[in-house]
Amino acid sequence: MPTYLHVAKGSMNSTFGWSVSMHSLSSAAEAAAEASWHAAFKAFWNAAGVRALYAATNSWLSTVTYTLDGSGHVTTSTTTSEAIAGTGTQSLPYECAILVTWRTAIKGKKGLGRWYLPPPATAALAVNGWTLLPANVTTFTTALAAMNTSWGGTLTPVIYHHATHTTDNILHADMPDGVYAQRRRGHKRIPARTTIF
């Protein structure tokens, strides 16, 4: 059964890139696996209320599915383009992210994977600014559940272990109510500096 690497890509502030990825096992051919992945991520991005939690300069631009050989190397790929922007305003900074954790039966770091979704709009925050508004956590988790339902039956999401070229099925997913940091995103922009003295 083929092992696939799926990636969803987009842009922040209409300039800098973001991406999230997922491995899967599937008996489907690459094109069909990509169609399922694309439809699933679209189910998330277009779910009720999600795009309003991203600024209009934050866009989802494509998905791609790579076929991996027995050594974990890419052999072929299929890409599907999109251009769907958020509808909100005033994004949080580049390095801010909505965190999703994918869990297998294995405890510890080897048994989990993480997504750092793009920075949400300030409207996603609770009034105190420290956490996400509970209703917005529900919006994200409902959308992610819809994504999981969408790919079910075609793709089996897994954690891929590069050292052994083995996989473990993802059994659960969760997200905290905070906003987390993916620092390398912030490094893409060269800041303007103002002299103090």
N, C-alpha and C positions, 0 to 999 in steps of 0.2 A: 504494500500500500504506500503510495507516495507521501513524502513529507513536504509540506509547503511552508514558506515564510510569507506572511501577508503584511503589507505596510500601508498605512493611510498617511497622506502628506497634505500639508497646508501652509499658509503664510500668516505671519503676524505683522501688523502694521503695514500690510500690503508689500512687505519687503523681505522679512527674515522667515526662515522655514521652521516648521514643527513637524514631528512625525510620531506615530505610535505603531507598534508591530505585534504580531501574534503568529505563533506556529500552529499548524494543524496537521492531522492525518485525515486523508480522504481517499475514497476509491474513485472520486470524480476526476476527470481530466483537468488539466491546468486551467483551461478557459472556463470550464464550469465552476471550478473552485474559486477563480477570480470573480466570476459573476455572483457567486454566493457571498463572498467577502464584501464586495462592493455594495450589494443590496443590504447586507447587515449593517455596515458602517453608515450607510444612508439612512437606515431605520433609526440609528442613534442620532445622527446630526439633524435630521428633519423631524424628530419626535417633538411633540407639543411642548413648547416653552424653551427648548434647548437653544435655538439660534438667538433668542432674545437675551440670553445670558452670555453672548459673545458680541464684541464690538463689530461694527460693519467692516472694519479693516482687518478682521480675523476671518480667514476663509479656509474651507476644505477644498483641495484642488485635484486630488487623484487618489486612486488605490493601485497597488501592484501586487501580484502574486508571483513568487519565485519558486521553482521546483528545485529541491535539494537532492544531491546524490547521496550515496551511503557514507561519504566522508563529510557531509554538511556543506559541500560547495554548490553554488548556484549553477544550474545547467541551462535553464530557459526562464523566461518571464512573460507575463501578460499584464498590460497596464490599461486602466480605464480612467479617463479624464473627467473632472467635474469642475464647477466654479460656483460654489454655494457659500455666500458670505453670511456672517452673523447679522443680526438686525438691531443689536444694542448699541450703546455708546460708552465711551470712556473706559477703555480696557485697563486692567491691572498691568503692572510692568511685565516685561518679556519673561523673566525667570519664574513668575508665578504659574502654578499649575494645579489642576484638579487631579488628585491621585487616585488611581484604581489599582487594587492589588488582586491578582489572580492566584488562587491557591490550589495545590494538589494535596494528596494524602501525606506527602513528605513534610515533616516539620523543619523549620529553619529556612535560610536563604535559598538553598537548593530546590526547595519545593514551591517557590513562588516567583511570579513575574509582576512587573509594574508598568503601568501606563502613566505618563505625565501629559495629560490632555492640555491643550493650549490655555493661556491665561483668560479667565472669564472677565466679564465686565464688572465694574464696581457695584452694579445693581444686584449681583449675585450674593453680596455680603449681607450679613445681619446688620442691624442698626449699630451695634457696638463696633463693627468693623473687624472683629477678631476671627469670626467664623462665617461659614456660609449660612444663609437664611435656611431654616429647616425645610421650608417649601421648595427651595431650590435644590437641596440635597435629594428630595423626593423626585424632582424633575429629572435630575441626572441619573439616579438609580433606576427609575422607570424606563428611561431611554436605553440604558445599558442592558436591562433585562429584555427589552424588545429586540435589541441587537442579538443577544444570545439566542432568543427564540428564532430569529430569522435564519441564522446559519445552522440551526439544529437540523439533523437529518442529512446534511451534506458535508459539513466540516466538524471534526472533533478537535476542539482546541486543546493544545498540550503545552507543557514546558519542555523545551528542547535542551538537552545537556550536551554542550559542545565537546566536552572532553571524552565522552563515551559514545556520542551519537545515538543516544537513547532518548525516550520521551516518557513523560508521565501525564496522564489526563488531568485537565483542570476540572476541579469539582465545585469550587465556590469562587465568588468574587465579592469584594466589599470596597467601600470608600469611606474615608473619614470626613468629618464636617469642616475640616480646616482647608486652607490654601497653602500648598507646599512649594518648594523651590527646586527648579532644575537649573542650576547655575550656568551651565554652558549656553543656555539660550541668551542670557544677558550679555555674554561675552561677544555675541555677534555684532552688537552695536558699539561703535566707538563713541564714548560720551563726550559731550562738550564740556570743557573745564573752565571755571572762572577763577582767576587769581584772587587769593585772599590777602596775601602780602608778599 
